């Protein structure tokens, strides 16, 4: 079973607990990065990009830059973007449909989204900080692809993993991903056993003493 398949069995709370126990608690993106559709969790290997507002950039330049990112995003990845901007949308309906068609799992951005109703119907997972009709045309350009970025003090590199759901986004660094994924599967099994014992009548404190988890 792959790392992604193991993490798909999990949820953010369990992944965070394992990261905390491994001494890596600084792994959660800011709480205002929310799912467009809370019913769509997102798990996968990260591919990063970043950009910035460009003074004097033409409509053509901005759109060539943007579509270059859509072309480069690897299939089966989760695109994580640091736009270095809080004014415009950094994802929209045609872009989301393009990424989905090309096999990208979803998109996480420390910025904005638009065309939300269309993307909701598309069932493409998007996590963003705000919504706005404004777009990138003539204003924003891509600066890096595949290079390390930072969101809310969390360092994110291509090759890391993310687990995202309605509770938030947890980043699992590549160097510990295999260990975290294996431990999470074990933890969820233990939690399921603990739940059965409590629902069978075991006192919750006795259950905690037995499993040392709650």
The 8 nearest C-alpha neighbors of each residue, nearest first, counted from 0:
[[1, 4, 5, 2, 3, 181, 6, 180],
 [2, 0, 4, 3, 5, 6, 177, 180],
 [3, 1, 5, 4, 180, 177, 6, 0],
 [2, 4, 6, 1, 5, 43, 7, 42],
 [5, 3, 7, 1, 2, 6, 0, 8],
 [4, 6, 2, 7, 3, 8, 180, 1],
 [5, 7, 3, 9, 8, 4, 180, 2],
 [8, 6, 4, 9, 5, 3, 42, 10],
 [9, 7, 6, 5, 4, 10, 184, 187],
 [10, 8, 6, 7, 13, 183, 11, 14],
 [9, 11, 12, 13, 14, 162, 164, 8],
 [10, 12, 14, 13, 15, 162, 169, 163],
 [13, 11, 15, 14, 10, 16, 166, 9],
 [12, 14, 16, 15, 11, 10, 17, 183],
 [15, 13, 11, 17, 16, 12, 183, 18],
 [14, 16, 18, 12, 17, 13, 11, 19],
 [17, 15, 13, 19, 14, 18, 20, 12],
 [16, 18, 20, 14, 19, 15, 21, 13],
 [17, 19, 15, 21, 23, 20, 16, 24],
 [20, 18, 24, 16, 22, 23, 21, 17],
 [19, 21, 17, 22, 18, 16, 23, 24],
 [22, 20, 18, 19, 23, 17, 24, 179],
 [21, 23, 19, 20, 24, 18, 17, 25],
 [22, 24, 18, 19, 21, 25, 26, 20],
 [25, 23, 19, 26, 18, 22, 15, 27],
 [26, 24, 23, 27, 153, 19, 152, 18],
 [25, 27, 170, 24, 169, 153, 28, 23],
 [28, 26, 169, 168, 25, 170, 29, 153],
 [27, 29, 168, 151, 30, 169, 150, 153],
 [30, 28, 31, 151, 32, 27, 150, 167],
 [29, 31, 32, 167, 28, 33, 27, 168],
 [30, 32, 128, 29, 33, 127, 129, 28],
 [33, 31, 128, 127, 30, 29, 126, 109],
 [32, 34, 126, 127, 31, 128, 35, 167],
 [35, 33, 126, 36, 37, 125, 165, 127],
 [34, 36, 125, 126, 37, 33, 127, 124],
 [35, 37, 34, 38, 39, 119, 124, 125],
 [38, 36, 165, 34, 39, 35, 164, 40],
 [37, 39, 36, 40, 165, 164, 34, 35],
 [38, 40, 37, 36, 124, 41, 164, 122],
 [41, 39, 164, 163, 38, 42, 124, 37],
 [40, 42, 163, 162, 164, 124, 39, 105],
 [43, 41, 162, 161, 7, 163, 3, 40],
 [44, 42, 160, 3, 77, 161, 76, 45],
 [43, 45, 160, 76, 158, 159, 77, 161],
 [46, 44, 77, 157, 159, 158, 160, 76],
 [45, 47, 157, 78, 145, 77, 76, 79],
 [48, 46, 145, 79, 157, 78, 80, 144],
 [47, 49, 144, 80, 143, 145, 79, 81],
 [50, 48, 81, 82, 143, 80, 142, 141],
 [49, 51, 141, 142, 82, 140, 83, 143],
 [50, 52, 83, 139, 82, 140, 53, 84],
 [51, 53, 139, 138, 140, 54, 84, 50],
 [54, 52, 139, 56, 138, 140, 51, 55],
 [55, 53, 56, 52, 138, 139, 137, 57],
 [54, 56, 53, 57, 137, 138, 52, 58],
 [55, 57, 137, 54, 53, 60, 138, 61],
 [56, 58, 137, 60, 59, 61, 55, 138],
 [59, 57, 137, 136, 61, 60, 62, 56],
 [58, 60, 62, 57, 61, 63, 137, 136],
 [61, 59, 57, 63, 62, 58, 64, 56],
 [60, 62, 64, 140, 58, 137, 59, 63],
 [61, 63, 65, 59, 64, 60, 66, 58],
 [64, 62, 60, 66, 65, 61, 67, 59],
 [63, 65, 61, 67, 62, 141, 66, 140],
 [66, 64, 62, 68, 67, 63, 61, 141],
 [65, 67, 69, 68, 63, 64, 62, 70],
 [68, 66, 70, 64, 65, 69, 63, 71],
 [67, 69, 71, 66, 65, 70, 72, 64],
 [68, 70, 66, 67, 72, 71, 98, 65],
 [71, 69, 67, 68, 72, 66, 73, 98],
 [70, 72, 68, 69, 73, 67, 144, 66],
 [71, 73, 69, 70, 68, 74, 78, 46],
 [74, 72, 76, 71, 75, 103, 46, 102],
 [73, 75, 102, 103, 76, 101, 72, 104],
 [76, 74, 103, 104, 102, 73, 77, 43],
 [77, 75, 44, 103, 74, 45, 104, 73],
 [76, 78, 45, 105, 104, 43, 106, 44],
 [77, 79, 106, 46, 47, 45, 76, 107],
 [80, 78, 107, 47, 108, 106, 46, 77],
 [79, 81, 108, 48, 49, 47, 82, 107],
 [80, 82, 49, 109, 83, 108, 48, 148],
 [83, 81, 50, 49, 84, 51, 80, 110],
 [84, 82, 51, 81, 50, 85, 49, 52],
 [83, 85, 82, 86, 51, 110, 52, 87],
 [86, 84, 110, 87, 111, 83, 82, 109],
 [85, 87, 84, 88, 111, 133, 110, 131],
 [88, 86, 133, 134, 111, 85, 131, 89],
 [89, 87, 111, 112, 134, 90, 133, 113],
 [88, 90, 111, 112, 110, 87, 135, 134],
 [89, 91, 112, 88, 113, 94, 95, 111],
 [92, 90, 113, 114, 94, 93, 95, 112],
 [91, 93, 95, 114, 94, 118, 117, 96],
 [94, 92, 96, 95, 91, 97, 90, 98],
 [93, 95, 97, 96, 91, 92, 98, 90],
 [96, 94, 92, 98, 97, 93, 91, 99],
 [95, 97, 93, 99, 94, 98, 100, 92],
 [98, 96, 94, 100, 95, 99, 93, 101],
 [99, 97, 101, 95, 103, 100, 96, 94],
 [98, 100, 96, 102, 103, 101, 97, 95],
 [101, 99, 97, 98, 102, 96, 103, 95],
 [100, 102, 98, 99, 103, 74, 97, 73],
 [101, 103, 74, 99, 100, 75, 104, 98],
 [104, 102, 74, 75, 98, 76, 99, 105],
 [105, 103, 77, 75, 76, 102, 99, 43],
 [106, 104, 124, 77, 103, 125, 123, 78],
 [105, 107, 78, 125, 77, 79, 126, 124],
 [108, 106, 126, 79, 125, 127, 78, 80],
 [109, 107, 80, 127, 110, 79, 81, 126],
 [110, 108, 81, 128, 127, 80, 82, 150],
 [109, 111, 128, 108, 127, 85, 82, 129],
 [112, 110, 88, 129, 130, 89, 127, 128],
 [111, 113, 88, 90, 130, 89, 91, 131],
 [112, 114, 91, 115, 132, 131, 130, 88],
 [115, 113, 91, 92, 117, 116, 118, 112],
 [114, 116, 118, 113, 117, 119, 112, 92],
 [117, 115, 119, 118, 114, 120, 113, 121],
 [116, 118, 120, 119, 115, 114, 92, 121],
 [119, 117, 121, 115, 120, 116, 92, 123],
 [118, 120, 116, 122, 121, 117, 115, 36],
 [121, 119, 117, 118, 122, 116, 123, 115],
 [120, 122, 118, 119, 123, 117, 96, 95],
 [123, 121, 119, 120, 124, 118, 39, 36],
 [122, 124, 121, 105, 118, 125, 99, 95],
 [125, 123, 105, 39, 122, 106, 41, 126],
 [126, 124, 106, 35, 107, 34, 105, 123],
 [125, 127, 34, 107, 33, 35, 32, 108],
 [128, 126, 32, 108, 33, 111, 110, 129],
 [127, 129, 32, 110, 31, 111, 109, 33],
 [130, 128, 111, 127, 110, 112, 131, 32],
 [131, 129, 112, 111, 113, 88, 132, 128],
 [130, 132, 133, 113, 88, 112, 87, 111],
 [131, 133, 113, 134, 88, 130, 114, 87],
 [132, 134, 87, 131, 88, 135, 113, 86],
 [135, 133, 88, 87, 136, 132, 89, 113],
 [134, 136, 139, 138, 137, 87, 89, 88],
 [137, 135, 58, 138, 61, 134, 62, 139],
 [136, 138, 58, 57, 61, 56, 135, 139],
 [137, 139, 135, 136, 53, 52, 56, 61],
 [138, 140, 52, 135, 53, 51, 61, 137],
 [141, 139, 61, 50, 51, 64, 53, 52],
 [140, 142, 50, 64, 49, 143, 65, 51],
 [141, 143, 50, 49, 140, 51, 144, 48],
 [144, 142, 49, 48, 141, 146, 50, 145],
 [143, 145, 48, 146, 47, 49, 142, 68],
 [144, 146, 47, 157, 48, 46, 143, 147],
 [145, 147, 144, 143, 47, 148, 156, 48],
 [148, 146, 156, 155, 157, 145, 47, 154],
 [147, 149, 155, 154, 146, 156, 81, 150],
 [150, 148, 154, 153, 155, 152, 151, 147],
 [151, 149, 153, 152, 28, 154, 109, 81],
 [152, 150, 153, 29, 28, 149, 154, 27],
 [151, 153, 150, 149, 154, 28, 25, 29],
 [154, 152, 150, 149, 151, 26, 155, 28],
 [153, 155, 149, 148, 152, 150, 156, 147],
 [156, 154, 148, 147, 149, 153, 159, 157],
 [157, 155, 147, 159, 158, 148, 146, 47],
 [156, 158, 46, 45, 47, 145, 159, 146],
 [159, 157, 45, 173, 44, 156, 160, 46],
 [158, 160, 173, 172, 45, 157, 156, 44],
 [161, 159, 44, 171, 45, 43, 170, 172],
 [162, 160, 170, 42, 169, 43, 171, 163],
 [161, 163, 42, 169, 168, 41, 11, 170],
 [164, 162, 168, 41, 40, 167, 169, 42],
 [163, 165, 40, 166, 167, 41, 37, 168],
 [164, 166, 37, 167, 34, 33, 163, 40],
 [167, 165, 164, 11, 168, 163, 12, 33],
 [166, 168, 164, 165, 163, 30, 33, 169],
 [167, 169, 163, 28, 27, 162, 164, 170],
 [168, 170, 27, 162, 26, 161, 163, 11],
 [171, 169, 161, 26, 160, 27, 172, 168],
 [170, 172, 160, 176, 159, 161, 173, 169],
 [173, 171, 159, 174, 175, 176, 170, 160],
 [172, 174, 159, 176, 175, 158, 171, 160],
 [173, 175, 172, 176, 177, 159, 171, 178],
 [176, 174, 178, 173, 177, 172, 179, 171],
 [177, 175, 173, 179, 178, 171, 174, 172],
 [176, 178, 180, 179, 175, 2, 181, 174],
 [177, 179, 181, 175, 176, 180, 182, 183],
 [180, 178, 176, 182, 181, 177, 183, 175],
 [181, 179, 183, 177, 182, 178, 6, 5],
 [182, 180, 178, 184, 183, 179, 177, 185],
 [181, 183, 185, 179, 184, 180, 186, 178],
 [182, 184, 186, 180, 185, 181, 179, 187],
 [183, 185, 187, 181, 182, 186, 188, 180],
 [186, 184, 182, 188, 183, 187, 189, 181],
 [187, 185, 183, 189, 188, 184, 182, 190],
 [186, 188, 190, 184, 189, 185, 183, 191],
 [189, 187, 191, 185, 186, 190, 184, 192],
 [188, 190, 186, 192, 187, 191, 193, 185],
 [191, 189, 193, 187, 192, 188, 194, 186],
 [190, 192, 194, 188, 189, 193, 187, 195],
 [193, 191, 189, 195, 194, 190, 196, 188],
 [192, 194, 190, 196, 191, 195, 189, 197],
 [195, 193, 191, 197, 192, 196, 190, 198],
 [196, 194, 192, 198, 193, 197, 199, 191],
 [195, 197, 199, 193, 194, 198, 201, 192],
 [196, 198, 201, 200, 194, 199, 195, 203],
 [199, 197, 195, 200, 196, 194, 201, 193],
 [198, 200, 196, 197, 195, 201, 194, 202],
 [199, 201, 197, 198, 202, 196, 203, 195],
 [202, 200, 197, 196, 199, 203, 206, 205],
 [201, 203, 205, 204, 206, 200, 197, 196],
 [204, 202, 206, 205, 197, 207, 201, 208],
 [205, 203, 207, 206, 202, 208, 201, 209],
 [204, 206, 208, 202, 207, 203, 209, 201],
 [207, 205, 203, 209, 204, 208, 202, 210],
 [206, 208, 211, 204, 210, 205, 209, 212],
 [209, 207, 205, 211, 206, 210, 204, 212],
 [208, 210, 206, 207, 211, 205, 212, 204],
 [209, 211, 207, 212, 208, 206, 193, 189],
 [212, 210, 207, 208, 209, 213, 206, 205],
 [211, 213, 210, 207, 190, 208, 189, 193],
 [212, 207, 211, 190, 193, 210, 206, 203]]
